[in-house]
Amino acid sequence: MRHHVNTYFWRTYTGAELDFVEQGDGKLLGYEIKWKNKKAKAPKTWMDSYNESYFKYINLENYQDFCCI
């Protein structure tokens, strides 16, 4: 099943950023993508501005869940 979404990159003037953002079905999903298994959390400005949004951290351990749906 294909999902039609708008895709974006998100960055503030102060440098906070998310690598990939999807908007569709009334939802806003932000993704941070890292090669190594570092810890990551949603930028505070993202959560403050879009408090109904979702955030997911993608890394080597879980990337197949993201790219191969």
Residue pairs with C-beta under 8 A, 6 or more apart in sequence:
3 24
3 25
4 24
5 22
5 23
5 24
5 25
6 22
6 23
6 24
7 20
7 21
7 22
7 23
8 20
8 21
8 22
8 23
9 17
9 18
9 19
9 20
9 21
10 17
10 18
10 21
10 30
10 46
11 17
11 18
12 43
12 45
14 45
16 43
16 44
16 45
16 46
17 43
18 30
18 31
18 32
18 42
18 43
18 46
18 55
19 31
19 32
19 33
20 30
20 31
20 33
21 28
21 29
21 30
21 31
22 28
22 29
22 31
23 29
27 53
27 54
28 50
28 52
28 53
28 54
29 53
29 54
29 55
29 56
30 42
30 46
30 50
30 53
30 54
30 55
30 56
31 55
31 56
31 57
31 58
31 66
32 40
32 42
32 55
32 56
32 57
32 58
33 58
33 59
33 63
34 40
34 57
34 58
34 59
35 59
35 60
36 59
36 60
37 59
37 60
37 61
38 59
40 57
40 59
41 55
41 57
42 55
46 53
46 55
47 53
47 55
56 66
58 66
